[in-house]
Amino acid sequence: MRGRPQLSCLLSILALSLFLIVSAGAQDPAPEAKPTLPEAAVKPPKVWIFNGTPGDDEHHAFYEHNLGRLRAAFLERLSISPQNLTVLYGPKSAGYDGVCNKENLLAAIADGVKAASDTQPVWMIFEGHSNPTDAGANFNLAGPDITARELRQAFEATKPNAQLVILFTTSSSGRFMRWIAGPGRLVVTATLEDEEDNETEYPYVLADVLENPASDADHDGKLTLLEIFNACNAGVKAVYDAGHFMQRERAMLDGNGDRRGTQRPAREDAEPASRVYFTIAGAAHKFD
């Protein structure tokens, strides 16, 4: 993990970056509105977090802390009920929903794929370590790792009209894009396909973004996938800039299921990513 700046400094930089992003976007022609389901018809999101093997004590401490932050953000700020949040990392005696091994991971993905539909948003967050292989990449688990090919098979049953969001925050995560993306899936990877084989800042920044009121860039009381993507990009850049490091991770988004990730989403990726969101608890909607 790189030397990280003070959180207050990061949030100030993040807030300015988000303002610039929104201001720039306001100059572009507004995308054509597409028919959407009535908001009341959409059910509250279900969230799965998969944290693979930590590798050492230092990373175990980091992941436990980061999982605590993610859990608190979902339950307290983003209106997720406890029954709609599943965290696989350690034993139930440690407060988790199970160990993140291949058997439990595949069973959880199957449950999420079955649940995801046009009225049931499902979010899946992958955190931990990945390594590149000749065939793609492996997500490192307790016990045998899971391959990109096995993940593709696990996601193949996704309904074409589903709202299934997959956030892959690990090193080498860009290598998973062409395997796990497809119809009904909105996929974010922390890196480009051939970038950052060591460690990413994305999990730490994602927790910041989910906690930070500035992430709701248009102040409408909803935190969309597009806002999360833009805010995480700004936050990761702030970490590298503050540490005077060469940036080695650049996130990609595939919002339309064509398996082509992009760093700068055009309408075909941005518009679907703006329609899947979390409701911010206690937030006033700007159109109310």
C-alpha positions as CSV (number, residue, x, y, z in Angstrom):
1,M,0.0,0.0,0.0
2,R,1.3,3.4,-1.0
3,G,1.7,6.3,1.4
4,R,-1.8,7.7,1.6
5,P,-2.5,11.4,2.3
6,Q,-4.7,12.7,5.1
7,L,-8.4,11.9,4.5
8,S,-9.4,15.6,4.8
9,C,-7.0,16.5,2.0
10,L,-8.2,13.7,-0.2
11,L,-11.8,14.6,0.3
12,S,-11.1,18.3,-0.6
13,I,-9.4,17.2,-3.8
14,L,-12.2,14.8,-4.5
15,A,-14.9,17.4,-4.0
16,L,-13.1,19.8,-6.4
17,S,-12.6,17.1,-9.0
18,L,-16.3,16.1,-8.8
19,F,-17.3,19.8,-9.3
20,L,-15.1,20.0,-12.4
21,I,-16.5,16.7,-13.8
22,V,-20.1,17.8,-13.3
23,S,-19.4,21.3,-14.7
24,A,-17.8,19.8,-17.8
25,G,-20.6,17.4,-18.3
26,A,-23.2,20.2,-18.1
27,Q,-21.8,21.6,-21.3
28,D,-22.5,18.4,-23.3
29,P,-25.8,17.8,-24.9
30,A,-28.2,16.0,-22.6
31,P,-28.7,12.3,-23.5
32,E,-32.0,11.3,-24.8
33,A,-34.3,10.0,-22.1
34,K,-35.1,6.3,-22.3
35,P,-38.2,4.7,-21.0
36,T,-37.6,3.6,-17.4
37,L,-39.6,1.7,-14.9
38,P,-41.5,3.8,-12.2
39,E,-39.1,4.3,-9.3
40,A,-41.6,2.7,-6.9
41,A,-41.3,-0.6,-8.9
42,V,-37.6,-0.9,-8.3
43,K,-36.7,-2.9,-5.2
44,P,-33.9,-2.0,-2.8
45,P,-30.5,-3.2,-4.0
46,K,-28.9,-6.4,-2.7
47,V,-25.2,-6.2,-2.1
48,W,-22.6,-9.0,-2.0
49,I,-18.9,-8.3,-1.0
50,F,-16.3,-10.9,-1.8
51,N,-13.0,-10.4,0.0
52,G,-10.4,-13.0,-1.1
53,T,-7.4,-14.2,0.8
54,P,-5.4,-11.4,2.4
55,G,-2.0,-13.0,2.0
56,D,-0.5,-11.6,5.2
57,D,-1.3,-10.0,8.5
58,E,-0.9,-6.4,7.3
59,H,-3.4,-6.9,4.5
60,H,-5.8,-8.9,6.8
61,A,-5.9,-5.8,9.1
62,F,-6.5,-3.5,6.2
63,Y,-9.3,-5.6,4.7
64,E,-11.0,-6.1,8.0
65,H,-11.0,-2.3,8.5
66,N,-12.1,-1.6,4.9
67,L,-14.9,-4.1,5.1
68,G,-16.1,-2.4,8.3
69,R,-16.2,0.9,6.5
70,L,-18.0,-0.6,3.5
71,R,-20.5,-2.3,5.7
72,A,-21.2,0.9,7.7
73,A,-21.6,2.9,4.5
74,F,-24.1,0.5,3.0
75,L,-26.1,0.0,6.2
76,E,-26.1,3.5,7.6
77,R,-25.7,5.9,4.6
78,L,-27.0,4.0,1.6
79,S,-30.2,2.5,2.9
80,I,-29.2,-1.2,2.6
81,S,-30.9,-3.5,5.1
82,P,-28.8,-6.1,6.9
83,Q,-30.7,-9.0,5.1
84,N,-29.7,-7.5,1.8
85,L,-25.9,-7.3,2.6
86,T,-23.7,-10.4,2.4
87,V,-20.0,-10.4,3.2
88,L,-17.8,-13.4,2.5
89,Y,-14.4,-13.1,4.1
90,G,-14.1,-15.0,7.3
91,P,-16.1,-17.4,9.6
92,K,-19.5,-16.5,10.9
93,S,-18.0,-16.5,14.4
94,A,-16.0,-13.4,13.3
95,G,-19.2,-11.6,12.1
96,Y,-19.0,-12.5,8.4
97,D,-21.4,-14.6,6.3
98,G,-18.8,-17.2,5.5
99,V,-15.3,-17.8,4.2
100,C,-14.6,-16.6,0.7
101,N,-13.6,-19.9,-0.9
102,K,-14.6,-21.1,-4.3
103,E,-17.6,-23.1,-3.2
104,N,-19.1,-20.2,-1.2
105,L,-18.3,-17.7,-3.9
106,L,-19.9,-19.6,-6.7
107,A,-23.0,-20.3,-4.6
108,A,-23.3,-16.6,-3.7
109,I,-22.8,-15.5,-7.4
110,A,-25.6,-18.0,-8.4
111,D,-27.9,-16.4,-5.8
112,G,-27.1,-12.9,-7.0
113,V,-27.5,-13.8,-10.7
114,K,-30.9,-15.4,-9.9
115,A,-32.0,-12.4,-8.0
116,A,-30.9,-9.7,-10.4
117,S,-33.6,-8.3,-12.7
118,D,-34.8,-5.1,-14.2
119,T,-36.6,-4.4,-10.9
120,Q,-34.0,-5.9,-8.5
121,P,-30.6,-4.3,-8.6
122,V,-27.7,-6.5,-7.4
123,W,-24.2,-5.2,-6.6
124,M,-21.1,-7.4,-6.3
125,I,-17.8,-6.1,-5.0
126,F,-14.6,-8.1,-5.4
127,E,-11.8,-7.1,-3.0
128,G,-8.4,-8.7,-2.3
129,H,-5.7,-10.0,-4.7
130,S,-5.7,-11.1,-8.3
131,N,-2.9,-12.3,-10.5
132,P,-2.5,-12.4,-14.3
133,T,-2.3,-15.7,-16.1
134,D,-1.8,-16.7,-19.8
135,A,-5.6,-17.2,-20.1
136,G,-6.7,-14.1,-18.2
137,A,-6.5,-13.8,-14.4
138,N,-7.2,-15.6,-11.1
139,F,-9.0,-14.1,-8.1
140,N,-7.1,-15.4,-5.1
141,L,-9.3,-17.3,-2.5
142,A,-8.9,-19.3,0.6
143,G,-8.1,-22.6,-1.0
144,P,-8.1,-23.0,-4.8
145,D,-8.3,-19.7,-6.7
146,I,-11.1,-19.0,-9.2
147,T,-10.2,-18.3,-12.8
148,A,-11.7,-15.7,-15.2
149,R,-13.1,-18.6,-17.2
150,E,-15.0,-20.0,-14.2
151,L,-16.3,-16.5,-13.3
152,R,-17.6,-16.1,-16.9
153,Q,-19.5,-19.4,-16.5
154,A,-20.9,-18.2,-13.2
155,F,-22.3,-15.0,-14.7
156,E,-23.6,-16.5,-18.0
157,A,-27.1,-17.0,-16.6
158,T,-27.6,-13.2,-16.0
159,K,-30.9,-12.0,-17.4
160,P,-30.3,-9.7,-20.4
161,N,-32.4,-6.9,-18.8
162,A,-30.9,-7.3,-15.3
163,Q,-29.3,-4.6,-13.2
164,L,-26.2,-6.5,-12.1
165,V,-23.3,-4.3,-11.1
166,I,-19.8,-5.9,-10.7
167,L,-17.0,-3.8,-9.1
168,F,-13.7,-5.6,-9.4
169,T,-11.3,-3.6,-7.3
170,T,-8.2,-5.8,-7.4
171,S,-4.9,-5.7,-9.1
172,S,-5.0,-7.1,-12.7
173,S,-8.8,-6.7,-12.6
174,G,-8.9,-5.3,-16.1
175,R,-8.1,-8.8,-17.3
176,F,-11.5,-9.9,-16.1
177,M,-13.5,-7.4,-18.1
178,R,-13.9,-9.5,-21.3
179,W,-14.7,-12.6,-19.3
180,I,-17.3,-11.3,-16.9
181,A,-19.0,-8.5,-18.9
182,G,-22.1,-9.1,-21.0
183,P,-25.8,-8.4,-21.3
184,G,-27.4,-7.4,-18.0
185,R,-24.1,-6.6,-16.4
186,L,-22.5,-3.2,-15.6
187,V,-18.8,-3.9,-14.9
188,V,-16.1,-1.7,-13.4
189,T,-12.5,-2.8,-13.1
190,A,-9.9,-0.9,-11.1
191,T,-7.3,-1.3,-13.9
192,L,-6.8,-1.5,-17.6
193,E,-6.2,-5.0,-19.0
194,D,-2.4,-4.8,-18.8
195,E,-2.1,-2.5,-15.8
196,E,-1.1,-2.8,-12.1
197,D,-0.1,-6.3,-11.2
198,N,0.8,-5.4,-7.7
199,E,-1.8,-3.6,-5.6
200,T,-4.5,-1.0,-6.2
201,E,-5.8,1.9,-4.2
202,Y,-9.3,1.3,-5.4
203,P,-10.7,-0.5,-2.3
204,Y,-9.6,2.3,0.0
205,V,-10.9,5.0,-2.3
206,L,-14.2,3.2,-2.9
207,A,-14.9,3.3,0.9
208,D,-14.1,7.0,0.9
209,V,-16.5,7.6,-2.0
210,L,-19.4,5.6,-0.4
211,E,-18.9,7.6,2.8
212,N,-18.5,11.1,1.3
213,P,-21.5,13.4,0.7
214,A,-19.6,15.0,-2.2
215,S,-19.9,11.8,-4.2
216,D,-23.5,12.6,-4.9
217,A,-22.4,15.1,-7.6
218,D,-25.8,16.3,-8.6
219,H,-27.2,16.4,-5.1
220,D,-30.3,14.4,-5.9
221,G,-30.2,12.0,-3.0
222,K,-29.0,9.1,-5.2
223,L,-25.5,7.7,-5.6
224,T,-25.3,6.2,-9.1
225,L,-22.8,3.9,-10.5
226,L,-21.6,6.6,-12.8
227,E,-21.1,9.0,-9.9
228,I,-19.2,6.2,-8.0
229,F,-17.0,5.6,-11.1
230,N,-16.2,9.3,-11.6
231,A,-15.5,9.9,-7.9
232,C,-13.3,6.8,-7.6
233,N,-11.3,7.9,-10.6
234,A,-10.8,11.4,-9.0
235,G,-9.9,9.8,-5.7
236,V,-7.4,7.3,-7.1
237,K,-5.7,10.1,-9.0
238,A,-5.6,12.2,-5.8
239,V,-3.8,9.4,-4.0
240,Y,-1.1,9.1,-6.7
241,D,-0.7,12.9,-7.1
242,A,-0.4,13.4,-3.3
243,G,2.3,10.7,-3.1
244,H,4.1,12.0,-6.3
245,F,3.8,8.5,-7.8
246,M,3.3,7.6,-11.5
247,Q,-0.3,6.5,-11.8
248,R,-0.4,2.8,-12.5
249,E,-4.2,2.1,-12.2
250,R,-6.9,3.5,-14.4
251,A,-10.4,2.2,-14.0
252,M,-12.7,1.0,-16.8
253,L,-16.5,0.9,-17.1
254,D,-18.6,-1.3,-19.4
255,G,-22.2,0.0,-18.9
256,N,-23.9,-1.6,-21.9
257,G,-22.6,-5.1,-21.8
258,D,-20.5,-5.0,-25.0
259,R,-17.4,-6.3,-23.1
260,R,-15.5,-3.1,-24.1
261,G,-14.4,-1.2,-21.1
262,T,-13.7,2.6,-21.4
263,Q,-11.9,5.1,-19.2
264,R,-14.1,8.0,-20.4
265,P,-17.7,6.7,-20.7
266,A,-19.7,7.9,-23.7
267,R,-23.5,8.0,-23.7
268,E,-23.9,4.2,-24.4
269,D,-22.0,3.3,-21.2
270,A,-22.7,6.4,-19.1
271,E,-26.5,6.4,-19.5
272,P,-27.1,2.8,-18.1
273,A,-24.6,3.5,-15.3
274,S,-26.6,6.6,-14.3
275,R,-29.8,4.6,-13.9
276,V,-28.6,2.1,-11.2
277,Y,-28.1,3.7,-7.8
278,F,-28.2,3.6,-4.0
279,T,-30.6,5.9,-2.1
280,I,-28.8,8.1,0.4
281,A,-30.5,7.9,3.8
282,G,-32.0,11.2,4.9
283,A,-31.0,13.0,1.8
284,A,-33.3,15.6,0.3
285,H,-34.0,15.1,-3.4
286,K,-33.3,18.2,-5.4
287,F,-36.6,17.9,-7.3
288,D,-38.8,17.3,-4.2
